[in-house]
Amino acid sequence: MKTFKKINPNEYGGLLYNEEKIEEIKKVLQTKKIFRYSSRKISITDKLEDCVKKYLDINFALGLNSGTSALKAALFAVGVKPGDRVLISSFTFIATAAVVISLGAIPVPIDFDFNNCMNIDDLKTEMAKGCKVIVPVHIQGRTFDLTKIVKLAKKNKIIVVEDACQAFASKYFDKFAGTIGDVGVYSFQQYKQISAGEGGMMVTNNEKVYKLAKIYSDHGMVRETMTWDDEMATIGDNYRMNNLQAAVIKIQIKKIKSILKSQIKNRMYILKHVGKVDNLINSPDIKGETGMNILFLLKNKETADLAIINAREKNIEIRRLWDKPYYVHGVFKKFKLRPEDLDKNKCVVAEDISSRLVSISIPPTLDQKNLNRIIREIRQLKKIKIIS
């Protein structure tokens, strides 16, 4: 089988690993203290958390071993219990729903909206049935306008936990994704702009939520007193970030401005030279996007398939974000967690766009030659009416 060597892989931070990062890893290894709590001194993980707090202008940050872990710790910390209804965006990776289920709660999919992330009418209907938390999901370096969602949540005393796993450093005007609601979570997995292969972060301005998440992610132990006898102790999990992950992430965050500058410059260059495109999808605040890709909403599934095949022949990656809403997977039928099982309407927008929303990746490493190859491919797709 021919290897598909993409000129623009769906990887970002991972493409920037270099000698500088190797040196940082060496320093951690030389300390012989990879575990963040193996010394009473301030660890690399502590320093990373401080770096994130400063960058996002947020009071508390907790490093974890994945974005999934960060979301689970966050939901536990805000009080999600078995049987609680948690309203989540229907257009998301399966992990968003799986985390809710792992806590014994019920993920209720809310139909998608390109501006607000969630269809407000659908959200209101499901809120009226009762819910514990709302989880909007920012996608692919784009932050949605959560103004209406946050306003509704506050009015009804409902917590908003932002799944910003794909959107670290993106903004909705002056607010970073993950800092708009009550709690935010990020992923530093291989396909994210800041990457350590795996890794996650939870941020909040709520000290109690931070402390509970930290305890839960550290086997439920109160670290300061090394005990499970404290009133705040619980039965938890092991979701701690280690110092190797932290070292790789920290050095990338220090360079986040240059990473974003490269991606945004590349994206603008491509769009400038392909001419007018009607089915281009932007976020509510285009200036707040991180430039990691270009999204097109094509005519139908067949057109999207053709775009993917045509580009692949030229080693250019065009892909779907997800080919179906998470709940269409068979496991959700098995556990009776589809919309029809939850006595709600299907998420018609999410089901429609899943098959025809495609992405062209724009990593920061693209050179002029490959930028021009992408431009030629988009022009060709316009010429044969796949992109209009």
Order of alpha helices (4+ residues) and beta strands (2+ residues): alpha-alpha-beta-alpha-beta-alpha-beta-beta-beta-alpha-beta-alpha-beta-beta-beta-beta-beta-alpha-alpha-alpha-beta-beta-alpha-beta-alpha-alpha-beta-alpha
